[in-house]
Every structure is written in C-alpha cells, then in structure tokens.
Amino acid sequence: MFELNDLLLLLRSAQPIISIQTHEEQRAVDLLRRCSVSINKPVLMWTVTKGLVDAGTGKPALSLAGKHVTQNQSKEKDPKQILVDISSNRTPSLFVLLDFHHHLDDAYCVRMIKEIAQDYHDKGHHLVFISHELSLPDELSRFTASFSMSLPDRAALRKLIIAELKVWKLRNANEKLEADRRSIDLLLNNLTGLTVTEAQRLIRNAIYDDDAISHSDIDRVQKAKYELLGQEGVLGFEYETASFDEVGGFTALKDWLKLRKAAFLAGEKEKLLDRPKGILLVGIQGSGKSLAAKAVAGVWQAPLLRLDFGTLYNKFFGETEKNIRHALELAEVMSPCVLWVDEIEKGISTGDYDSGTSQRVLATLLTWMAENSKAVFIVATANNIEALPPELIRKGRLDEIFFVDLPNTDARAEIFEIHLGKREMPSAHLDLSELARQTEGFSGAEIEQVVVSGLYHALAQKSDLTQQMLLDAIKTTRPLSVVMAENIAQLQAWARDRTVPAN
C-alpha cells in the first residue's frame, strides 16, 4: 500500500521522468497500471522487440499519429522514432520504456527525452524508465525522480509461504505436508533481502522438492539466495560450515555463543537486547581460528560469507573502496549471516605503495560496523595483533576478543578423536590420553598432520593404524611452539591480561 502511494505521489507531483531500477519488471508495470486509474492516463509500454503495446493487454497500441502500429512496426521499435512519436502525441499518457539504458548514450535520444520533459506542463507525458541497471545522464537529473521497489518484510514473506502452502494442499488434497514452525522461521530468516518474485521461487522449490519445509531446505535456500544475487569476487559463500562437533576445545567461546544465539536470530519485534556485533579471534597459527569461524555459522544455522582481502586488492585494484562497500551491502542483504574476515590485519595494514587505500578501506569498514543494524555477525581472525589499529578492536566495534591458545591436554585428546573419526579410523584400541600428553605444545593443525602421517605409514605397511605409528610421527614433528618459541611466548604474554581465553 505504501509503495503504491509513494509512486502515485511522484506521478501527481508533475514529475516528468521516473526511473525504476529493479529486476521485478512486471511488478513495476503492474504498479504503474494501478496508478493510472487514479491519474486517468493510459499506460503504454515500449520494448525494442515489440514496439509500443498496451501495458494491460500486451496488444499493439494505436500509434501516436492515430494509425495502427502494425502498419510500420519496424519504425515503432526504433528508440529514436518512438521518442519523436511521444513528443508529437497530444493525449497525456504514461509511457513505460523497458531496458532503455542501452540507448541513453545516444545524444539524439537524450535531447528528445529532455524536450519531452520540458513540455510536461503542455502535454502531460510521463516517461518511466525500468531496467535492472539504470543511470540517467546528468542533463536529465533535474527532471528525474528515482523510485525504489520495496522488498517484502517478514510479515509479507510469511504470507507468501502460507499462500504457497495452501496451493500445495489444494493440488495434493490426499497427502500431508510436513512443515514445522521452526523450519518456517529459519526459511523466513533466509528469504529476507529478496524480491517477491525471487522469494516465491525459492519457497516453491523448498516445498515441491520434497513435499516439506524442513531443515534440509535451509542450506539450499541459502545457496540459491546467494546465487540469485549473482555476486562473485571479494565476498565468497562458504558452502560447508563446520558444526561444533568438529571443533576440539573452545569451551568458553561455545558458551559465549550459546548465550547470544537467540538475540542474534531474533526478529525486529522480538528483539529486546542489542544484537551481538562480532568477535575477534587472535591466536597462534594452526590453532583452529578459521575452523572456529565456520563453526559459529554452523551453530547459529546462518550462511557464512568470507571477505577475501587478497582478492579485494588484486582483482579490483583502483576500485577497492567501491567493492568493499558493495560486499558489505551484500552481507546486509544476506542477513542473518556470519561475515568471516580472515587475517584481517593483511587487509588494513599500510605499505610503501598503498596510496592510502588501506586507510580508506579501514574507514569504510569502521563506519559500516558503527552504523549497521542488520543481523550480520563479524568473525575476524588475526595472527598479528600488533598490526591492528586500536579503533578497530575497541569495545563497541566488536563484542569480544578471544585468544586461541595452543590446546590443552583434554582438547588435544578430543582433536585426535575428531580427526581419526573424520577418516573413519577406529580409536578404541588407541590410548588418546597418552597421545595428548606426548603432543604438549602442538596445535590442532599439527595434531591433524600427526594422524595423516600415521595413516601414510599404515598404508605403506599395509596394516592397521597403531599407537606406535602415531608416536613415531609425533617424535619427528617439530611444532611451531618449538620453532618459534620466543614469538609465541610473546604473543601469549600479550594476550594474558588483554583477551578472553577461547578454551
């Protein structure tokens, strides 16, 4: 209703040109047809393939000179000729020009559009440009008003789901549809930011794929939503998010996340507390920071987006600031989601040939973090805390800084069990406690390599994996805590009173 009123207001305010940038072409045309009843003007629609047609029936319209367009159909399809005909028409009308952006670099077309706009008070014509990508020349700006098609809110999306469920039941009267409330709420969360048409398509796919709305549909909807938005490059979609069963240790981090899950996923009406904004994971390389970032998305059942600073600078050199803004906008559309910024210090540290780009990237990121109201939870990981500016890590930007230290004895035993289980190796005959004691100072990644090395020996000897094979692999491994003992000790000392232990 508000959308219709806003468009009517533009039309009644004697605005000669209206630009609508949208992928929902038909919905925009339908809105204009509804408005035409109130302003008492016919709606005629032009495309380069069909020429001028009646927007309601799709049939060829009467030509503006009073003759039927089929008499000279090729001329009606010419963008220059249609503007000439509009200019000479004496009946106030609403002309909808579809995909006309291809012709807006033509000086003749631009001049004709300007003259039609200048003659509005004499002839009363509205020109409405509709396209998925639309940028009118500067000389037309003072005659132009932009109109944005609103996206459906949660209430509207819920109505779309209910409507599709009713259609399914009518077509399958003798069958039962499985649709629990929790799955519907999760589906709602993942439809936000889509147009009505896109949401309807994903809802139908979710229902008709297995005659149910279930948890298994959520991952498919998340992937399809990302693909619909058609984004590639600096922001990637992580199709596999680890569950917390695959992360050894992190007891304090797990407890922290469980307390905040409901607040993060709450809708606007249910939200009583401030949404959690994000965390910074600092720690030793190979200690599981990246896996923990994936696990946050897994436990919160939210899509995981990864901001790749390396691609940001290399692929889009010269347009870095523009593309990080674009990536952050996409994260908002994908909300609720987890935004993983891996090795964040590499993206905002300056260099001799930086030309201030990193500082502008940092400023863009800080502004967005301060102003963002969407359910986008940042998980930033860093190996070098000293390279991070204080304005990024202060309270208010992020909720907490967790230090990911080397795993303790219990966590190391758990990590052994996890990596053996991932490779379908039985562990009942192994003394995991002994293996954990022997790997003092090992990171999670180094423990994984011990398991891999032991399995290589087992394969070479054509035998089952034994305790001794793993112990031999441990003896031949020099962990990072030994190779870089001084650096790690310095990092641990820094984190002791400044961060919260993740384990």
N, C-alpha and C positions, 0 to 999 in steps of 0.2 A: 504493500500500500504506500509506504513512504517513498519507494523507488518511483512509483507512478506519479506521485505528487511532485517530486523533485523534477522529473522530466517535463511535466506539464508547466511547472513554474518557468523553466527555461524557454519553452515554446511561447508562453504568454508574455514573456518579458521582451518580446521583439528581438530575440537573438537570431540573426540570420543563418549562422553556421553552428552546427553542433557536431563535435567529434566524439565517437564512442569506440574506445579500444577494448575489444573483447573477443573471445573465442566463441561466445554464445550468440552467434549472428541471428539465428531465428528468434531467440527470446527477445533480443533487442528490437527486431522488426515487429514482433507481437506487441511489445510495449508501445511503440510508436502508433500502431493501428488503434490501440485502445485510447491513446491520447487524441487521435484525430477526431474522435467522436465529440470531444469537448471543445476542440478549437474549430471544428467544422471545416476541415480541409482534407481533400483526398490524399492518400498515400501512394505514391508511385515509386517503384523500385527499379534501379538500373544495375545491370551487370554487363560485363564485356561479352558474355556468351549469349545472353538472351535479349539484350537491349532493354527497353523500358516496358515494364509489366505492372499490372495491378498487384499491389502488395498482398491483398487478401486472396485473390483467386489465382494469381500466377499467370493469368492470361495476358496477351499483349494489350497494352493500353492504347487508347486513342492517341494519335500523335499530337504534339502540341500545336501543330498547324491545322488541326481539325481532320486529318486524314488518318487512316489506319496504318499502324507502323509496319505491317507486313508488306505494304507497298514498297517500302525502301528499308528493309530490315538491316542491311549492312551499314547504312548511314546511322541508324539508331544505335548501333553497337559502338560507333566511333566516339571516344570520350570528348573530343573537341566539338563534334556536331551536337551531342546531347546537351552540352553547356550552352551552345548557341540557341538551341530549341527552348531550353528552360528560360533563357533570358528574354526570348520573344513571346513567351506564354503570358496570357493576361488573367488566367484563373489562379488565384492564390493556392498553392499546393505545398505538400511536404514531400520533397524529393530525397529518397534514400539511395545513396551511392555506395555500392559494396566494393571493397578492395580497390578503391580509387587511389590509394597511396602510390601505386605503380606509375601514376600519371602526374603526380604533384611536383615533379622536377621539370615539367614542360612549362615554359614561360607563357605560352598562349593559354593553357588551361588555368594557370594561376591568375592571370589577368581577368579571364572570364568569370572565375569564381568571385574575385574581388568586386567586379562590376555588378554581379547578381546580388552580392551582399549590400553594396551601396544603394541598390534600387529597392531594398526591402520595403521601405515605407510607401513606395509607389505600387509595387507588385505583390508584396506579401509572401514571397517564396522562402521556405526553409530548406537549406541544404544540410543533410545529415550524413556524415561520413562514418561508415562502420568497417572496421578492419581489425585483425589481430595485432597489427603493428601500424601505428599511425602517428605521424609527426608533420603537422601543417607548417608551411613556410611562414617566416616571421611577418611578412606583409599581410597575412590573413589573421594574425593573432588578435587584433583589436575587435574583429568581427566574430570571434570564435569563443565558444564555451565548451569545456570538456565535461562529459557525463560518464560516471563510472557505474558499471553494473555491480550491484551489491552481491556479496557472497552469502549463501544461506547460513544462518546461525544454528545453534544446536537444536533449538525447537523446530526449526524448519527441516533440518536433517532428520530428526526423529519422525516427523510427519511423512517424509519421503520413504523411510524404512517401513513404517506402518502401512503406507499405501501399497508398496511392493509386496509386503506380506499378504495383504488382502487379495491382491491379484493372483498370487501363487495359490492361495486357498481356493479361489474360485475355479482355477484351472485344474486343481488336484483335490477335489472335494472328498475323496475317499482316503486320502493319505494324511499323515501327520507331519507337520513341520517342526523341527527342533530349533528353538530359538530362546536361549535363556537370557535373563536380564543383563547379566554381567557381560556376556559376549556382545549384546546390542550396545551397551555403554562403551565398550572398547572399540567397536566399529564406529560409533559416533565420534570418538576422540580422533580417529584416523581419517575421518571424512572432512574435518574442518579445513578450510582453505581452498576447497574445490568448488567449482561452479555447480549449479543444479544439474546440468546435463551430465557432467563427469561423475557426480555423486550417484545419480540414478544408475549409471552404467556399472559402477563398482558394486552397488547394492545388489543389482540383478545378478552380477557374476557371483557374488558371495552366496546368494540364495540358491540359484539354479545349478551351481557347481556340484553341490552335494545335498540339496534339499534341506539346508540347515543354515543357521547363522551360529557358528561355533568358533572356538578359539583358533582353530586351524585356518580360518578365513582371514585372521588379522594380518598375518605375515604377508599373504598375497595382496591384501588391500594396501598395505604399506608400500610394497614394491611397485604396485600398479600406480599408486598416487605419485610416487617419485618419478616414474617413467612418464606419466601424463604431463608433469611439469617440464619434462624434457631437458633436464639440467645435467651437464657433464662438466668435468674440469676440476675446479678448485674444491668443489663440495661433492664428496662421494657418498654413496649409500652402502652401508655395511650389511650385506645380506645374511650374514651369520653372526649373531650375537651370543656370546658365551653365557651360559647360566652360572649361577654362583656355585653349583656343584663342581664346576671345573676350575675353581679358584681355591687354592690352599691358603689358609690363614685369613688375613684381612678381617678379623673378628670385629674390631672397633668400627671399621668402615661399613661392614654389613649392618651392624646395629644402627649406625647413624642413618643409613639409607632407609632402613625399615621404618624408622620413626617419621620420616618425611615423605614416604611414598604417597600417602593419602592426600597430603597437602599439595603435592606436585600435580597429581592427576585430577584434583577436584575441579569441577566446572565453576563458572563465574558465580552462579547462585549459591553453590555450596562452599565457596572459598571463604574461610573465616580468618586464616592466617596468611602471612606473606608467603608466596611461593619460594621454595629454595632456588637459588640462582646458579650455584655451581661450586665445584671444588677444584683445588689444585693438588695434583699428585706429584710429589717430589721424591726422588729416591735414586737408588743405585741401579745402573743399567742391568737389565735382565731380571729384575726383582718382581716383575709382573704388573707394571703400571698400565701397559696397554691392554692386557687381559682384564684388569680391573675396570677399565673404561668401558669395555664391551659388556662386562657383567652388569654394570649399572643399567644399561639399556635392557638387558635381559631380565633383571629382577623387577624393573618398572614396566616391562612389556611396552616399551616405546621404541620407535625407529631410531637407529643410530646413524648419524651423519658425521663424516670425517672431513674436517677442514685441513687441506693439504697446503701448507705454506710453500713448499717446494714448487708445486705446480703453479701456485699463485704468482710467484715471481718469474719463473722460467717461461711459462706458456703465455702469460699476459703482460709481458714487460711493457711498461708505458701506460697500462690501464689497470694497475694493481688496485688502487683505491676503489675504482668503479666496480671491480669484480668482487672485492671483499664485501662491499655493500650489497651487491646482488646475492652473494652467498648467504649473508645474514638475513636478507629478506626471504630467501627460500626456506631457511631454518624456521622462520616465523610461520610461514605457510604450512610447513610440515609438523608444526606443534600439535600435540605434545611430543617432544623428541629430545634426544640427548645429542648435544653437539660436542664431538670429541676433537680437541685441538692438540695434536700430538707434537711433542717437542716445541712448545710454543716459543721458547727463547730464540729459536732459529728464525722465526718469522718477524720478530720485533727488535732484534739487535741490529745496530748500525754498523756500517763498514765504510771503507775509504771511498767506494764508488756508489754509495747508497743514494745520494742526492736527496736525502730527507724522506725517501719513500717509506722506510720502516717507521719513522716517527708519525707519518700521516696514517699508516695502517694502524698503529697503536692508538692514535687519537680516534679513528673511526670505531675501533673495537671498544674502547673505553666509553665512548658516547652511547653506543648501542647497548652495552651492558648496563649503563645507568638508566636508560630510557625504556628498555624492552619490558613489555608487560605480558608477553606470550609465555606459554609453558615450554621454554627452551632451557634445558639444564646443561651448563657447560662443564665438561670434564677436561681440564687442561693437564697435560703431563710435561714435566721438565726434568732434565738431568743436571742442568747448571743453574741453580737458583740465583747465583750472583749476577747472571745476565738479565734477570727480570727487573723491570722498573718498579719502584715501590708503589706507584699509583695503581698498578695492576693487582697487586697482591694484598692491598689493604682491605680491611673489613668493609662490607657493603658492596664491593665489586664481586667477590666470591665469598661463600659462606664459611669455608674452612680450608686449611692447608694440612694435608695428610702426608706424613713421611713414610715411604715404603722402604723399610729396612730389610736387611737380609733375614730370611725366615728363621724362626726359632726351631727347636728340636721337634715339637709336635707338628708344626707346619711342614717341616721337611718330610716327615713320615707321610703326611697327607698328600704332599706333592708327588712322592714316589708312587703312592697308590693310584692317584689320578692318572699319571702318565702310563702306568702299566695297564690300567683299565682302558684307556683310550686305544691302546694297541692290542686289546683283548688278550692280555697276558695274565694268567692267574698269579695271585700274590700270596696265597695261603701258605706256600712252602718257603716263603722268604721272611727273613727277620727284618721287618721295616724299621723297627726301633734301632737296631744295630746300624743299619744303613744311614738313618738320620743322625746318629752320633758320629759316624765317620765322615759326614759331609758338613761339619761345622764350617761356617763361612761361605757355603755355596749359595748361589742364587737359585731361583726357580728354574731359570733357563739352563743353568749348568747342571742341575739335577736331571732335567729332561735329557740333556746330552749324555749323561751317565747311563740312563736307561737305553737310549739309542745305541750307544757304543756296546753295551752288554748284549743287546739283541743282534748286533752285527757279528759278535763273537759266537753267539749261539747258532746263527745261520751258517757261519763258516765251518763250525764243528758239527753241524747237523745234529744238534742236541737241544734240549730244553734250556731255558734261561736259568742260571743258578746264582746263588748268593755270591759265590767266588768271582763269577764273571763281573758282577756289579762292583764288588770290592776292588777288583783289578782296574776297572775303569775309573774308580774314584782315585786310586793311587796315581794314575797317570794324568790326572786333571789338575791344572794349576788355576784355581779360581781367581776371579778378579779381585777379591778381597786380599789375596796374597800379592798379585802382580802390581796392583795399585793401592797398596795398604795405606800409604800416607794420605792420598786423596780421599779415600773412603772414610778414614778416621776423621779427617777434617770436616767432611760432609755430615757425618754422624754427630760430631760435636756441635756443629752449627744448628742442626735440627732439634737437638735435645730439648731446648727451652723455647723454641720458636714454632714448633709444629705439633700436631696431634699424631701419635703413632697409629698407623693403619692396622697393625697386627694386634 
